[in-house]
Amino acid sequence: MNRNIERLEAHLRILFEENLMRLIPGMHSPRKLFDDLLKVMHDNLMEISNNQVLAPDEFAIHVPDEDLKKWQAHQDILDEIADFLFKTGLSEGFSFNHQPCIKIVPHDEGPNHGFFLSTSVSPHKPNLPDTAAIPNSEMLNLQEEIPKRAFLIVGGTDNFPLEKSVIDIGRHSENDLTLDEPHVSRHHAQLRAINKRYVIFDVGSTGGLFINGKQISQATLQPGDVIRIGMINLIYVQDITSENPTTALPVEDDWNI
């Protein structure tokens, strides 16, 4: 194991000792959770060619329903663990379809059952290589799809102008709109300009995406829609109105519980 991984592991152990010991009743060794996650990753490797091994990237920690909120309050620690699983897997030569994420889901096995783990491999979504260029004609078409004078009111105070065809929203600093709130996932949602309307997508968040109080997987936004991401409300504003109501698709549970 290289020194960078060792330093990160030492940092994570401090986080375990300070937070997870209080989180998990009766857990005398918080390191066991991380060891179990590593084990479940190794136990579910898939050999997809002679020289390529695919590792799972979706991890679920199934907890008693009454403990759900306590676990969700420590999502930031679980995100760091997911980052470490990713770096560990890469150092061992594994491939991932996406950067790993850890979700907390309730189970109905009873309060004394404790927690258990499951994992899966997310569908592969091919990306264009970094050097691929969009033809000028296609770029022009994308620009024409962007709604005019659209913006988000963030937290009731700040305005965020929507001026791109694709806008990423999440807690990580690489997003176009960064929401620094612990219940927001690193990569939480994405806005895409389609037919001169913005469509918002949940991109695999932990806490879900809500429009006007209803959890959705994607929705075509209309002026006045209230988007809730984590504990932050975003109000969608656009000068051009539409008679069509918000179109939403229900969330589908992809986890095999």
C-alpha positions as CSV (number, residue, x, y, z in Angstrom):
1,M,0.0,0.0,0.0
2,N,1.4,3.4,-1.0
3,R,2.1,6.2,1.5
4,N,-0.8,8.3,0.3
5,I,-3.3,5.5,1.0
6,E,-1.7,4.9,4.4
7,R,-2.1,8.5,5.4
8,L,-5.7,8.5,4.3
9,E,-6.4,5.3,6.2
10,A,-4.9,6.9,9.4
11,H,-7.1,9.9,8.9
12,L,-10.2,7.7,8.4
13,R,-9.4,5.7,11.6
14,I,-9.5,9.0,13.6
15,L,-12.9,9.7,12.1
16,F,-14.1,6.2,13.0
17,E,-13.0,6.5,16.6
18,E,-14.5,9.9,17.1
19,N,-17.8,9.5,15.3
20,L,-18.7,5.9,14.4
21,M,-18.1,4.6,17.9
22,R,-21.0,6.8,19.1
23,L,-23.0,6.0,16.0
24,I,-23.1,2.2,16.1
25,P,-24.4,0.8,19.4
26,G,-22.1,-1.9,20.8
27,M,-19.4,-1.5,18.1
28,H,-16.2,-1.9,20.0
29,S,-14.1,-1.8,16.8
30,P,-15.3,0.9,14.4
31,R,-12.6,-0.2,12.0
32,K,-14.6,-3.3,11.4
33,L,-17.1,-1.4,9.3
34,F,-14.4,-0.3,6.9
35,D,-12.9,-3.8,6.8
36,D,-16.4,-5.2,6.0
37,L,-16.8,-2.8,3.2
38,L,-13.4,-3.7,1.8
39,K,-14.3,-7.4,2.1
40,V,-17.7,-7.0,0.3
41,M,-15.9,-5.1,-2.5
42,H,-13.4,-8.0,-2.9
43,D,-16.1,-10.7,-2.7
44,N,-18.1,-9.1,-5.5
45,L,-15.4,-8.5,-8.1
46,M,-16.2,-9.4,-11.7
47,E,-13.7,-10.4,-14.3
48,I,-14.8,-8.8,-17.6
49,S,-11.7,-9.6,-19.6
50,N,-8.3,-11.3,-19.2
51,N,-6.7,-8.2,-17.8
52,Q,-9.7,-6.2,-16.4
53,V,-11.5,-6.7,-13.1
54,L,-14.6,-4.7,-12.4
55,A,-15.3,-3.7,-8.8
56,P,-18.7,-2.8,-7.4
57,D,-19.4,0.9,-7.0
58,E,-22.7,1.0,-5.2
59,F,-22.6,0.0,-1.5
60,A,-25.6,-0.1,0.8
61,I,-25.6,-0.2,4.6
62,H,-28.9,-1.6,5.8
63,V,-29.7,-0.3,9.2
64,P,-32.8,-0.5,11.6
65,D,-35.3,2.1,10.7
66,E,-35.0,3.8,14.1
67,D,-31.2,4.3,13.5
68,L,-31.6,5.7,9.9
69,K,-31.3,9.4,10.8
70,K,-28.3,8.9,13.0
71,W,-26.5,7.1,10.2
72,Q,-27.5,9.8,7.6
73,A,-26.1,12.5,9.9
74,H,-22.6,11.0,9.2
75,Q,-22.9,10.8,5.5
76,D,-19.8,12.9,5.1
77,I,-17.7,10.2,6.8
78,L,-19.2,7.6,4.6
79,D,-18.4,9.7,1.5
80,E,-14.7,9.7,2.7
81,I,-14.8,6.0,3.1
82,A,-16.2,5.7,-0.5
83,D,-13.3,7.8,-1.7
84,F,-10.9,5.5,0.0
85,L,-12.5,2.4,-1.4
86,F,-12.1,4.0,-4.9
87,K,-8.4,4.7,-4.4
88,T,-7.8,1.3,-2.8
89,G,-9.5,-0.4,-5.7
90,L,-7.5,1.6,-8.3
91,S,-4.3,0.8,-6.5
92,E,-5.1,-2.9,-6.8
93,G,-5.8,-2.6,-10.5
94,F,-9.6,-2.8,-10.4
95,S,-11.9,-0.8,-12.7
96,F,-15.1,1.0,-11.7
97,N,-18.1,2.0,-13.8
98,H,-18.5,5.0,-11.5
99,Q,-16.8,6.4,-8.4
100,P,-18.2,4.4,-5.5
101,C,-20.9,5.7,-3.3
102,I,-22.3,4.5,0.1
103,K,-26.0,4.7,0.7
104,I,-27.9,4.2,4.0
105,V,-31.2,2.3,3.6
106,P,-33.6,1.0,6.3
107,H,-34.3,-2.6,7.0
108,D,-37.2,-4.2,8.9
109,E,-35.2,-7.0,10.6
110,G,-35.8,-5.6,14.0
111,P,-33.7,-3.2,16.2
112,N,-31.4,-5.9,17.5
113,H,-30.4,-7.1,14.1
114,G,-27.8,-4.4,13.7
115,F,-26.6,-3.4,10.3
116,F,-25.6,-5.4,7.2
117,L,-24.1,-4.6,3.8
118,S,-24.9,-5.2,0.2
119,T,-23.3,-4.0,-3.0
120,S,-23.9,-3.9,-6.8
121,V,-22.3,-2.6,-10.0
122,S,-24.0,0.4,-11.6
123,P,-24.8,0.3,-15.3
124,H,-21.9,1.6,-17.5
125,K,-22.5,5.0,-19.0
126,P,-19.9,5.6,-21.6
127,N,-18.3,9.1,-21.5
128,L,-16.6,11.0,-24.4
129,P,-12.9,11.1,-24.1
130,D,-11.4,14.3,-22.7
131,T,-10.0,15.2,-26.1
132,A,-13.4,14.7,-27.9
133,A,-14.7,18.0,-29.3
134,I,-18.3,18.9,-30.0
135,P,-18.8,20.2,-33.5
136,N,-19.6,23.9,-33.8
137,S,-23.0,23.1,-35.3
138,E,-23.9,20.9,-32.3
139,M,-22.5,23.4,-29.8
140,L,-24.8,26.1,-31.5
141,N,-27.8,23.7,-31.1
142,L,-27.0,23.2,-27.4
143,Q,-26.8,27.0,-26.9
144,E,-30.2,27.4,-28.6
145,E,-31.7,24.9,-26.2
146,I,-30.9,27.0,-23.1
147,P,-33.9,28.8,-21.6
148,K,-33.6,32.5,-21.6
149,R,-33.2,34.5,-18.3
150,A,-33.5,31.4,-16.0
151,F,-31.9,31.3,-12.6
152,L,-32.2,29.6,-9.2
153,I,-32.9,31.4,-5.9
154,V,-30.6,29.5,-3.5
155,G,-31.7,29.3,0.1
156,G,-34.0,32.3,-0.3
157,T,-31.2,34.8,-0.7
158,D,-28.7,34.2,-3.5
159,N,-29.4,34.1,-7.3
160,F,-27.5,31.5,-9.4
161,P,-27.9,32.2,-13.2
162,L,-28.5,29.2,-15.5
163,E,-26.4,29.8,-18.6
164,K,-25.1,26.4,-19.6
165,S,-26.7,23.4,-21.3
166,V,-25.5,21.1,-18.5
167,I,-25.2,22.2,-14.9
168,D,-24.0,19.9,-12.1
169,I,-25.1,20.4,-8.5
170,G,-23.6,18.9,-5.4
171,R,-21.4,19.3,-2.4
172,H,-18.1,18.7,-4.3
173,S,-16.3,21.8,-5.3
174,E,-16.0,20.7,-9.0
175,N,-19.8,21.2,-9.4
176,D,-21.1,24.2,-11.2
177,L,-23.4,25.0,-8.2
178,T,-21.7,23.9,-4.9
179,L,-24.0,23.4,-1.9
180,D,-22.0,23.1,1.2
181,E,-24.4,21.2,3.4
182,P,-23.8,17.7,4.9
183,H,-27.1,16.2,3.6
184,V,-26.1,17.1,0.0
185,S,-24.3,14.3,-1.9
186,R,-21.0,15.1,-3.6
187,H,-22.7,14.7,-7.0
188,H,-26.4,15.2,-6.3
189,A,-28.3,16.5,-9.3
190,Q,-27.9,17.7,-12.8
191,L,-29.8,20.2,-14.9
192,R,-30.0,19.7,-18.7
193,A,-31.4,22.1,-21.2
194,I,-33.9,20.1,-23.4
195,N,-36.4,21.8,-25.8
196,K,-35.7,25.2,-24.2
197,R,-36.7,23.8,-20.8
198,Y,-34.4,22.7,-17.9
199,V,-34.9,19.1,-16.9
200,I,-33.4,18.2,-13.5
201,F,-32.1,14.6,-12.8
202,D,-31.1,12.9,-9.6
203,V,-27.7,11.5,-10.4
204,G,-27.5,8.9,-7.6
205,S,-27.8,11.0,-4.6
206,T,-28.1,9.6,-1.1
207,G,-30.8,11.9,0.3
208,G,-32.9,12.1,-2.9
209,L,-34.3,15.0,-5.0
210,F,-37.6,16.7,-4.2
211,I,-39.7,19.0,-6.4
212,N,-42.6,20.8,-4.6
213,G,-42.4,18.3,-1.8
214,K,-42.5,15.1,-3.9
215,Q,-39.4,12.9,-4.4
216,I,-38.6,12.4,-8.1
217,S,-35.9,10.9,-10.3
218,Q,-36.3,13.6,-13.0
219,A,-38.6,16.5,-13.7
220,T,-39.1,19.2,-16.3
221,L,-39.0,22.5,-14.4
222,Q,-41.6,25.2,-14.5
223,P,-41.2,28.7,-13.0
224,G,-41.9,28.7,-9.3
225,D,-40.9,25.0,-8.7
226,V,-39.3,24.5,-5.4
227,I,-36.3,22.1,-5.5
228,R,-35.1,20.6,-2.3
229,I,-31.6,19.2,-2.2
230,G,-30.5,18.1,1.3
231,M,-31.8,20.8,3.6
232,I,-31.5,23.6,0.9
233,N,-34.4,24.9,-1.1
234,L,-33.8,26.2,-4.7
235,I,-36.6,28.1,-6.4
236,Y,-36.6,27.9,-10.2
237,V,-37.3,31.2,-11.9
238,Q,-37.7,31.8,-15.7
239,D,-39.3,34.7,-17.5
240,I,-40.9,32.5,-20.2
241,T,-43.9,30.6,-18.7
242,S,-45.6,27.5,-19.8
243,E,-49.1,26.0,-19.5
244,N,-47.7,22.5,-19.0
245,P,-47.4,21.3,-15.4
246,T,-44.2,19.9,-14.0
247,T,-43.6,16.4,-15.4
248,A,-42.1,14.0,-12.9
249,L,-41.0,10.4,-13.0
250,P,-41.2,8.5,-9.7
251,V,-38.1,7.2,-8.0
252,E,-37.3,3.5,-8.6
253,D,-35.4,1.6,-6.0
254,D,-32.4,0.1,-7.7
255,W,-31.1,-1.7,-4.6
256,N,-31.7,-5.4,-4.2
257,I,-32.6,-5.7,-0.6
